[in-house]
Amino acid sequence: MTTTTSAAFVLPEEGVSLEAVEKSFMEQALARTNGNQSQAAKLLGISRYALRYRAGCHGLIDVKDVANMRTRYRRTSRKDVEAAR
């Protein structure tokens, strides 16, 4: 079976660790932007929040910061809105 593709990245026959690729790209983006998370996120085509969350999961930023983000940016449920009325 032969498949022709014009993908920017070609998966090696032996496979690859997606987590390792993601971590490497984040490290490169942060290095290229001198640690500026907003600019690094823009390079990667993700939100700053997504970059911070994923970087925390990979140990690139302090996990405590990511835990605080979950609390600060959590979605408000209908019950929370109704209880606030």
N, C-alpha and C positions, 0 to 999 in steps of 0.2 A: 504494500500500500504506500503510494507516494503522495505526499501532500505538499503543495506549493503554498508558501506563506510569505508575506512581505512584512512580517513582524519586526519591530525595532530590536527586540531581544530574542535570541534563539535559545531554546531549552536544550542543554547538553544531553546527549544520549544517556549518560549515567545519572541524570537528574540533578537537582540542586535543592538546598535548604531555603525555602521561601523566607523563613525568619532571618537567616543570615544575610540574604540579599536585601531585605527591608532594613535591617540594622545598618548594613554597610551604606546604603543610599542615604539614610538619615545622618550617619556620621559624616559622609561627604558633603551633604547639604549644609550641615551645621558648621563644618570646617570652612566651606566656601564663603559662608555669610558671617564668619567670625562669631558664631554662636547666636546670631539674631534669629530667633525662632519664627518670627513672622515671615522673614525673607526666605528661610529654609523651607517653611511650609509652602510658600508660593512656588518655589523651585520644584517641589514634589507634587504640586497640584492637589494639596489637601489643606484642610483648615488648620489654624494654629492650635486649636484645641486637640484635633486628631494627632498632630505631630507631638504635642506634649504628652498625650495619653500613651501613644505608641512608644515614644522615647522612654517614658517611665517604665513601661513593660519590658523594654530591652536594657534597662539599667543605665541609660544615657543621661537621665536627669534624676533628681531625688524623688523617690517613690512617694514620700510624704507630700510633696507638691501635687502629685497626681491624685492622691487620696483627697486632698483639700479641694481639688477641682471637681471631683465627683459630687461632693456636697454642694459646692457653690453653684455649679451649673446644672444640677439635676432638674429634670423636667418636673413641672408642677402638675400634679394630678387634679382631676375634677374635684375629688374629695377635699384636697388642700384648698382649692379656690372656694368651694362651698363653705368650708369650715371658717375661712377668713371673713366671710360676709357677716 
